[in-house]
Amino acid sequence: MQIYICIIPLTNALSTTIIFVIMTESLNWESTYAIALALKAAHPKVNLENISLQMIFNWTVALPAFEDDPALANDEILAAIYQEWFEETL
């Protein structure tokens, strides 16, 4: 999977940026890092302390690029997605 990230400065004086993530391939349960990036982009203001594995499951299967069988999900995969997402926010 290839992920392209484009960073656009909002103003010259501010260091704030907008990040667009464009995925060129579909997501599946094996792409936990790519799913974490997509969830981070889709839910930028969410408090990770309030996220359940069920929320991660629901948000993942709702991603437009997600094309895997939802029945293949398990707690280990969902926890891995959460871990990747958490590490990206540090």
Backbone atoms as SQL, in Angstrom:
CREATE TABLE atoms (id INTEGER PRIMARY KEY, chain TEXT, resi INTEGER, resn TEXT, atom TEXT, x REAL, y REAL, z REAL);
INSERT INTO atoms VALUES
  (1, 'A', 1, 'MET', 'N', 0.836, -1.165, 0.000),
  (2, 'A', 1, 'MET', 'CA', 0.000, 0.000, 0.000),
  (3, 'A', 1, 'MET', 'C', 0.882, 1.229, 0.000),
  (4, 'A', 2, 'GLN', 'N', 0.505, 2.177, -0.814),
  (5, 'A', 2, 'GLN', 'CA', 1.212, 3.445, -0.845),
  (6, 'A', 2, 'GLN', 'C', 0.328, 4.503, -0.224),
  (7, 'A', 3, 'ILE', 'N', 0.921, 5.330, 0.607),
  (8, 'A', 3, 'ILE', 'CA', 0.201, 6.436, 1.226),
  (9, 'A', 3, 'ILE', 'C', 0.962, 7.709, 0.892),
  (10, 'A', 4, 'TYR', 'N', 0.259, 8.657, 0.319),
  (11, 'A', 4, 'TYR', 'CA', 0.848, 9.945, 0.000),
  (12, 'A', 4, 'TYR', 'C', 0.315, 10.971, 0.981),
  (13, 'A', 5, 'ILE', 'N', 1.188, 11.742, 1.568),
  (14, 'A', 5, 'ILE', 'CA', 0.777, 12.757, 2.524),
  (15, 'A', 5, 'ILE', 'C', 1.197, 14.114, 1.967),
  (16, 'A', 6, 'CYS', 'N', 0.246, 15.021, 1.881),
  (17, 'A', 6, 'CYS', 'CA', 0.489, 16.371, 1.405),
  (18, 'A', 6, 'CYS', 'C', 0.278, 17.324, 2.576),
  (19, 'A', 7, 'ILE', 'N', 1.286, 18.086, 2.925),
  (20, 'A', 7, 'ILE', 'CA', 1.188, 19.040, 4.027),
  (21, 'A', 7, 'ILE', 'C', 1.103, 20.446, 3.441),
  (22, 'A', 8, 'ILE', 'N', 0.030, 21.134, 3.787),
  (23, 'A', 8, 'ILE', 'CA', -0.217, 22.470, 3.257),
  (24, 'A', 8, 'ILE', 'C', -0.237, 23.465, 4.408),
  (25, 'A', 9, 'PRO', 'N', 0.681, 24.443, 4.426),
  (26, 'A', 9, 'PRO', 'CA', 0.640, 25.456, 5.492),
  (27, 'A', 9, 'PRO', 'C', -0.609, 26.327, 5.355),
  (28, 'A', 10, 'LEU', 'N', -1.238, 26.630, 6.480),
  (29, 'A', 10, 'LEU', 'CA', -2.422, 27.481, 6.459),
  (30, 'A', 10, 'LEU', 'C', -2.044, 28.941, 6.246),
  (31, 'A', 11, 'THR', 'N', -0.994, 29.393, 6.887),
  (32, 'A', 11, 'THR', 'CA', -0.475, 30.748, 6.687),
  (33, 'A', 11, 'THR', 'C', 1.025, 30.695, 6.832),
  (34, 'A', 12, 'ASN', 'N', 1.682, 31.733, 6.392),
  (35, 'A', 12, 'ASN', 'CA', 3.137, 31.786, 6.534),
  (36, 'A', 12, 'ASN', 'C', 3.555, 31.975, 7.985),
  (37, 'A', 13, 'ALA', 'N', 2.718, 32.648, 8.773),
  (38, 'A', 13, 'ALA', 'CA', 3.070, 32.960, 10.158),
  (39, 'A', 13, 'ALA', 'C', 2.799, 31.804, 11.110),
  (40, 'A', 14, 'LEU', 'N', 1.916, 30.906, 10.731),
  (41, 'A', 14, 'LEU', 'CA', 1.550, 29.804, 11.624),
  (42, 'A', 14, 'LEU', 'C', 2.200, 28.506, 11.180),
  (43, 'A', 15, 'SER', 'N', 2.472, 27.664, 12.132),
  (44, 'A', 15, 'SER', 'CA', 3.032, 26.366, 11.798),
  (45, 'A', 15, 'SER', 'C', 1.940, 25.307, 11.666),
  (46, 'A', 16, 'THR', 'N', 0.687, 25.713, 11.801),
  (47, 'A', 16, 'THR', 'CA', -0.427, 24.785, 11.673),
  (48, 'A', 16, 'THR', 'C', -0.530, 24.321, 10.227),
  (49, 'A', 17, 'THR', 'N', -0.826, 23.046, 10.050),
  (50, 'A', 17, 'THR', 'CA', -0.939, 22.499, 8.703),
  (51, 'A', 17, 'THR', 'C', -2.171, 21.625, 8.582),
  (52, 'A', 18, 'ILE', 'N', -2.565, 21.406, 7.355),
  (53, 'A', 18, 'ILE', 'CA', -3.621, 20.447, 7.054),
  (54, 'A', 18, 'ILE', 'C', -2.939, 19.276, 6.363),
  (55, 'A', 19, 'ILE', 'N', -3.259, 18.080, 6.796),
  (56, 'A', 19, 'ILE', 'CA', -2.654, 16.891, 6.203),
  (57, 'A', 19, 'ILE', 'C', -3.737, 16.114, 5.475),
  (58, 'A', 20, 'PHE', 'N', -3.506, 15.846, 4.209),
  (59, 'A', 20, 'PHE', 'CA', -4.404, 15.029, 3.410),
  (60, 'A', 20, 'PHE', 'C', -3.734, 13.680, 3.187),
  (61, 'A', 21, 'VAL', 'N', -4.438, 12.619, 3.470),
  (62, 'A', 21, 'VAL', 'CA', -3.917, 11.284, 3.236),
  (63, 'A', 21, 'VAL', 'C', -4.701, 10.682, 2.082),
  (64, 'A', 22, 'ILE', 'N', -3.989, 10.306, 1.034),
  (65, 'A', 22, 'ILE', 'CA', -4.623, 9.710, -0.132),
  (66, 'A', 22, 'ILE', 'C', -4.126, 8.277, -0.233),
  (67, 'A', 23, 'MET', 'N', -5.028, 7.345, -0.145),
  (68, 'A', 23, 'MET', 'CA', -4.650, 5.947, -0.220),
  (69, 'A', 23, 'MET', 'C', -4.920, 5.438, -1.628),
  (70, 'A', 24, 'THR', 'N', -3.952, 4.750, -2.186),
  (71, 'A', 24, 'THR', 'CA', -4.092, 4.277, -3.551),
  (72, 'A', 24, 'THR', 'C', -4.608, 2.848, -3.614),
  (73, 'A', 25, 'GLU', 'N', -4.685, 2.169, -2.495),
  (74, 'A', 25, 'GLU', 'CA', -5.163, 0.798, -2.478),
  (75, 'A', 25, 'GLU', 'C', -6.191, 0.625, -1.369),
  (76, 'A', 26, 'SER', 'N', -6.876, -0.488, -1.409),
  (77, 'A', 26, 'SER', 'CA', -7.885, -0.751, -0.392),
  (78, 'A', 26, 'SER', 'C', -7.237, -1.120, 0.938),
  (79, 'A', 27, 'LEU', 'N', -7.997, -0.933, 1.999),
  (80, 'A', 27, 'LEU', 'CA', -7.552, -1.293, 3.346),
  (81, 'A', 27, 'LEU', 'C', -8.099, -2.666, 3.707),
  (82, 'A', 28, 'ASN', 'N', -7.301, -3.398, 4.472),
  (83, 'A', 28, 'ASN', 'CA', -7.765, -4.676, 5.019),
  (84, 'A', 28, 'ASN', 'C', -7.236, -4.803, 6.439),
  (85, 'A', 29, 'TRP', 'N', -7.634, -5.844, 7.130),
  (86, 'A', 29, 'TRP', 'CA', -7.275, -5.992, 8.542),
  (87, 'A', 29, 'TRP', 'C', -5.772, -6.101, 8.764),
  (88, 'A', 30, 'GLU', 'N', -5.014, -6.460, 7.744),
  (89, 'A', 30, 'GLU', 'CA', -3.560, -6.561, 7.896),
  (90, 'A', 30, 'GLU', 'C', -2.878, -5.201, 7.849),
  (91, 'A', 31, 'SER', 'N', -3.556, -4.184, 7.349),
  (92, 'A', 31, 'SER', 'CA', -2.954, -2.852, 7.215),
  (93, 'A', 31, 'SER', 'C', -3.305, -1.979, 8.409),
  (94, 'A', 32, 'THR', 'N', -2.889, -2.422, 9.597),
  (95, 'A', 32, 'THR', 'CA', -3.262, -1.724, 10.829),
  (96, 'A', 32, 'THR', 'C', -2.717, -0.297, 10.881),
  (97, 'A', 33, 'TYR', 'N', -1.503, -0.071, 10.383),
  (98, 'A', 33, 'TYR', 'CA', -0.929, 1.277, 10.410),
  (99, 'A', 33, 'TYR', 'C', -1.710, 2.207, 9.485),
  (100, 'A', 34, 'ALA', 'N', -2.023, 1.758, 8.290),
  (101, 'A', 34, 'ALA', 'CA', -2.780, 2.579, 7.341),
  (102, 'A', 34, 'ALA', 'C', -4.183, 2.861, 7.868),
  (103, 'A', 35, 'ILE', 'N', -4.788, 1.887, 8.518),
  (104, 'A', 35, 'ILE', 'CA', -6.106, 2.106, 9.117),
  (105, 'A', 35, 'ILE', 'C', -5.994, 3.152, 10.221),
  (106, 'A', 36, 'ALA', 'N', -4.955, 3.035, 11.052),
  (107, 'A', 36, 'ALA', 'CA', -4.765, 4.008, 12.129),
  (108, 'A', 36, 'ALA', 'C', -4.613, 5.423, 11.570),
  (109, 'A', 37, 'LEU', 'N', -3.861, 5.581, 10.492),
  (110, 'A', 37, 'LEU', 'CA', -3.706, 6.898, 9.872),
  (111, 'A', 37, 'LEU', 'C', -5.038, 7.418, 9.331),
  (112, 'A', 38, 'ALA', 'N', -5.804, 6.534, 8.719),
  (113, 'A', 38, 'ALA', 'CA', -7.100, 6.933, 8.173),
  (114, 'A', 38, 'ALA', 'C', -8.065, 7.323, 9.288),
  (115, 'A', 39, 'LEU', 'N', -8.062, 6.580, 10.393),
  (116, 'A', 39, 'LEU', 'CA', -8.932, 6.910, 11.519),
  (117, 'A', 39, 'LEU', 'C', -8.492, 8.215, 12.179),
  (118, 'A', 40, 'LYS', 'N', -7.199, 8.411, 12.272),
  (119, 'A', 40, 'LYS', 'CA', -6.690, 9.665, 12.850),
  (120, 'A', 40, 'LYS', 'C', -7.140, 10.853, 12.007),
  (121, 'A', 41, 'ALA', 'N', -7.100, 10.703, 10.693),
  (122, 'A', 41, 'ALA', 'CA', -7.534, 11.779, 9.797),
  (123, 'A', 41, 'ALA', 'C', -9.048, 11.976, 9.857),
  (124, 'A', 42, 'ALA', 'N', -9.782, 10.887, 9.997),
  (125, 'A', 42, 'ALA', 'CA', -11.249, 10.972, 10.015),
  (126, 'A', 42, 'ALA', 'C', -11.792, 11.483, 11.349),
  (127, 'A', 43, 'HIS', 'N', -11.044, 11.254, 12.436),
  (128, 'A', 43, 'HIS', 'CA', -11.489, 11.639, 13.786),
  (129, 'A', 43, 'HIS', 'C', -10.360, 12.376, 14.513),
  (130, 'A', 44, 'PRO', 'N', -9.991, 13.570, 14.025),
  (131, 'A', 44, 'PRO', 'CA', -8.802, 14.249, 14.562),
  (132, 'A', 44, 'PRO', 'C', -8.937, 14.746, 15.993),
  (133, 'A', 45, 'LYS', 'N', -10.133, 14.987, 16.462),
  (134, 'A', 45, 'LYS', 'CA', -10.292, 15.572, 17.796),
  (135, 'A', 45, 'LYS', 'C', -10.749, 14.567, 18.849),
  (136, 'A', 46, 'VAL', 'N', -10.774, 13.300, 18.494),
  (137, 'A', 46, 'VAL', 'CA', -11.250, 12.295, 19.434),
  (138, 'A', 46, 'VAL', 'C', -10.224, 12.082, 20.552),
  (139, 'A', 47, 'ASN', 'N', -10.718, 11.869, 21.751),
  (140, 'A', 47, 'ASN', 'CA', -9.862, 11.554, 22.894),
  (141, 'A', 47, 'ASN', 'C', -9.642, 10.045, 22.898),
  (142, 'A', 48, 'LEU', 'N', -8.413, 9.626, 22.685),
  (143, 'A', 48, 'LEU', 'CA', -8.121, 8.196, 22.585),
  (144, 'A', 48, 'LEU', 'C', -8.439, 7.431, 23.859),
  (145, 'A', 49, 'GLU', 'N', -8.481, 8.114, 24.989),
  (146, 'A', 49, 'GLU', 'CA', -8.818, 7.439, 26.242),
  (147, 'A', 49, 'GLU', 'C', -10.281, 7.000, 26.276),
  (148, 'A', 50, 'ASN', 'N', -11.110, 7.589, 25.431),
  (149, 'A', 50, 'ASN', 'CA', -12.540, 7.273, 25.413),
  (150, 'A', 50, 'ASN', 'C', -12.945, 6.341, 24.281),
  (151, 'A', 51, 'ILE', 'N', -11.972, 5.787, 23.579),
  (152, 'A', 51, 'ILE', 'CA', -12.274, 4.930, 22.428),
  (153, 'A', 51, 'ILE', 'C', -12.310, 3.463, 22.852),
  (154, 'A', 52, 'SER', 'N', -13.340, 2.782, 22.409),
  (155, 'A', 52, 'SER', 'CA', -13.450, 1.342, 22.665),
  (156, 'A', 52, 'SER', 'C', -13.058, 0.571, 21.398),
  (157, 'A', 53, 'LEU', 'N', -12.803, -0.704, 21.549),
  (158, 'A', 53, 'LEU', 'CA', -12.498, -1.538, 20.390),
  (159, 'A', 53, 'LEU', 'C', -13.699, -1.604, 19.455),
  (160, 'A', 54, 'GLN', 'N', -14.903, -1.555, 20.003),
  (161, 'A', 54, 'GLN', 'CA', -16.108, -1.557, 19.166),
  (162, 'A', 54, 'GLN', 'C', -16.167, -0.301, 18.297),
  (163, 'A', 55, 'MET', 'N', -15.766, 0.843, 18.856),
  (164, 'A', 55, 'MET', 'CA', -15.730, 2.081, 18.075),
  (165, 'A', 55, 'MET', 'C', -14.704, 1.968, 16.953),
  (166, 'A', 56, 'ILE', 'N', -13.543, 1.415, 17.253),
  (167, 'A', 56, 'ILE', 'CA', -12.516, 1.233, 16.223),
  (168, 'A', 56, 'ILE', 'C', -13.045, 0.321, 15.123),
  (169, 'A', 57, 'PHE', 'N', -13.723, -0.745, 15.506),
  (170, 'A', 57, 'PHE', 'CA', -14.307, -1.649, 14.514),
  (171, 'A', 57, 'PHE', 'C', -15.306, -0.900, 13.635),
  (172, 'A', 58, 'ASN', 'N', -16.250, -0.205, 14.243),
  (173, 'A', 58, 'ASN', 'CA', -17.294, 0.498, 13.489),
  (174, 'A', 58, 'ASN', 'C', -16.705, 1.549, 12.557),
  (175, 'A', 59, 'TRP', 'N', -15.759, 2.325, 13.056),
  (176, 'A', 59, 'TRP', 'CA', -15.150, 3.368, 12.234),
  (177, 'A', 59, 'TRP', 'C', -14.306, 2.772, 11.111),
  (178, 'A', 60, 'THR', 'N', -13.646, 1.648, 11.379),
  (179, 'A', 60, 'THR', 'CA', -12.806, 1.018, 10.350),
  (180, 'A', 60, 'THR', 'C', -13.653, 0.490, 9.203),
  (181, 'A', 61, 'VAL', 'N', -14.696, -0.262, 9.503),
  (182, 'A', 61, 'VAL', 'CA', -15.521, -0.818, 8.420),
  (183, 'A', 61, 'VAL', 'C', -16.277, 0.275, 7.669),
  (184, 'A', 62, 'ALA', 'N', -16.410, 1.469, 8.270),
  (185, 'A', 62, 'ALA', 'CA', -17.073, 2.588, 7.600),
  (186, 'A', 62, 'ALA', 'C', -16.124, 3.381, 6.702),
  (187, 'A', 63, 'LEU', 'N', -14.813, 3.125, 6.786),
  (188, 'A', 63, 'LEU', 'CA', -13.861, 3.838, 5.934),
  (189, 'A', 63, 'LEU', 'C', -14.129, 3.500, 4.468),
  (190, 'A', 64, 'PRO', 'N', -14.131, 4.486, 3.594),
  (191, 'A', 64, 'PRO', 'CA', -14.421, 4.233, 2.182),
  (192, 'A', 64, 'PRO', 'C', -13.465, 3.240, 1.520),
  (193, 'A', 65, 'ALA', 'N', -12.208, 3.223, 1.934),
  (194, 'A', 65, 'ALA', 'CA', -11.221, 2.343, 1.312),
  (195, 'A', 65, 'ALA', 'C', -11.186, 0.948, 1.934),
  (196, 'A', 66, 'PHE', 'N', -11.964, 0.723, 2.997),
  (197, 'A', 66, 'PHE', 'CA', -11.924, -0.577, 3.662),
  (198, 'A', 66, 'PHE', 'C', -12.725, -1.595, 2.861),
  (199, 'A', 67, 'GLU', 'N', -12.066, -2.709, 2.514),
  (200, 'A', 67, 'GLU', 'CA', -12.703, -3.719, 1.666),
  (201, 'A', 67, 'GLU', 'C', -12.550, -5.138, 2.179),
  (202, 'A', 68, 'ASP', 'N', -12.239, -5.317, 3.450),
  (203, 'A', 68, 'ASP', 'CA', -12.057, -6.660, 3.989),
  (204, 'A', 68, 'ASP', 'C', -13.358, -7.153, 4.621),
  (205, 'A', 69, 'ASP', 'N', -13.381, -8.410, 4.980),
  (206, 'A', 69, 'ASP', 'CA', -14.548, -9.017, 5.606),
  (207, 'A', 69, 'ASP', 'C', -14.609, -8.591, 7.077),
  (208, 'A', 70, 'PRO', 'N', -15.658, -7.891, 7.494),
  (209, 'A', 70, 'PRO', 'CA', -15.760, -7.471, 8.898),
  (210, 'A', 70, 'PRO', 'C', -15.728, -8.637, 9.879),
  (211, 'A', 71, 'ALA', 'N', -16.152, -9.811, 9.449),
  (212, 'A', 71, 'ALA', 'CA', -16.167, -10.979, 10.323),
  (213, 'A', 71, 'ALA', 'C', -14.765, -11.456, 10.698),
  (214, 'A', 72, 'LEU', 'N', -13.750, -11.008, 9.986),
  (215, 'A', 72, 'LEU', 'CA', -12.371, -11.420, 10.284),
  (216, 'A', 72, 'LEU', 'C', -11.732, -10.614, 11.405),
  (217, 'A', 73, 'ALA', 'N', -12.401, -9.572, 11.855),
  (218, 'A', 73, 'ALA', 'CA', -11.850, -8.740, 12.934),
  (219, 'A', 73, 'ALA', 'C', -11.835, -9.506, 14.247),
  (220, 'A', 74, 'ASN', 'N', -10.828, -9.190, 15.055),
  (221, 'A', 74, 'ASN', 'CA', -10.767, -9.738, 16.406),
  (222, 'A', 74, 'ASN', 'C', -10.118, -8.697, 17.316),
  (223, 'A', 75, 'ASP', 'N', -10.134, -8.966, 18.600),
  (224, 'A', 75, 'ASP', 'CA', -9.604, -7.995, 19.565),
  (225, 'A', 75, 'ASP', 'C', -8.122, -7.698, 19.342),
  (226, 'A', 76, 'GLU', 'N', -7.360, -8.679, 18.911),
  (227, 'A', 76, 'GLU', 'CA', -5.930, -8.475, 18.677),
  (228, 'A', 76, 'GLU', 'C', -5.705, -7.472, 17.547),
  (229, 'A', 77, 'ILE', 'N', -6.435, -7.603, 16.469),
  (230, 'A', 77, 'ILE', 'CA', -6.309, -6.679, 15.337),
  (231, 'A', 77, 'ILE', 'C', -6.757, -5.282, 15.748),
  (232, 'A', 78, 'LEU', 'N', -7.889, -5.191, 16.421),
  (233, 'A', 78, 'LEU', 'CA', -8.414, -3.888, 16.831),
  (234, 'A', 78, 'LEU', 'C', -7.486, -3.204, 17.824),
  (235, 'A', 79, 'ALA', 'N', -6.887, -3.979, 18.724),
  (236, 'A', 79, 'ALA', 'CA', -5.923, -3.420, 19.682),
  (237, 'A', 79, 'ALA', 'C', -4.665, -2.939, 18.956),
  (238, 'A', 80, 'ALA', 'N', -4.255, -3.641, 17.912),
  (239, 'A', 80, 'ALA', 'CA', -3.087, -3.218, 17.127),
  (240, 'A', 80, 'ALA', 'C', -3.366, -1.891, 16.420),
  (241, 'A', 81, 'ILE', 'N', -4.581, -1.727, 15.891),
  (242, 'A', 81, 'ILE', 'CA', -4.961, -0.462, 15.256),
  (243, 'A', 81, 'ILE', 'C', -4.924, 0.650, 16.294),
  (244, 'A', 82, 'TYR', 'N', -5.493, 0.379, 17.472),
  (245, 'A', 82, 'TYR', 'CA', -5.477, 1.383, 18.543),
  (246, 'A', 82, 'TYR', 'C', -4.049, 1.760, 18.913),
  (247, 'A', 83, 'GLN', 'N', -3.171, 0.787, 19.044),
  (248, 'A', 83, 'GLN', 'CA', -1.775, 1.033, 19.412),
  (249, 'A', 83, 'GLN', 'C', -1.078, 1.902, 18.375),
  (250, 'A', 84, 'GLU', 'N', -1.284, 1.587, 17.090),
  (251, 'A', 84, 'GLU', 'CA', -0.684, 2.392, 16.010),
  (252, 'A', 84, 'GLU', 'C', -1.211, 3.824, 16.073),
  (253, 'A', 85, 'TRP', 'N', -2.497, 3.982, 16.291),
  (254, 'A', 85, 'TRP', 'CA', -3.124, 5.305, 16.360),
  (255, 'A', 85, 'TRP', 'C', -2.561, 6.088, 17.555),
  (256, 'A', 86, 'PHE', 'N', -2.465, 5.402, 18.697),
  (257, 'A', 86, 'PHE', 'CA', -1.926, 6.036, 19.907),
  (258, 'A', 86, 'PHE', 'C', -0.490, 6.507, 19.675),
  (259, 'A', 87, 'GLU', 'N', 0.328, 5.657, 19.081),
  (260, 'A', 87, 'GLU', 'CA', 1.729, 6.015, 18.842),
  (261, 'A', 87, 'GLU', 'C', 1.855, 7.166, 17.856),
  (262, 'A', 88, 'GLU', 'N', 0.936, 7.283, 16.932),
  (263, 'A', 88, 'GLU', 'CA', 0.959, 8.400, 15.975),
  (264, 'A', 88, 'GLU', 'C', 0.592, 9.732, 16.623),
  (265, 'A', 89, 'THR', 'N', -0.096, 9.698, 17.743),
  (266, 'A', 89, 'THR', 'CA', -0.522, 10.948, 18.393),
  (267, 'A', 89, 'THR', 'C', 0.513, 11.449, 19.400),
  (268, 'A', 90, 'LEU', 'N', 1.517, 10.660, 19.702),
  (269, 'A', 90, 'LEU', 'CA', 2.544, 11.091, 20.663),
  (270, 'A', 90, 'LEU', 'C', 3.450, 12.142, 20.097);
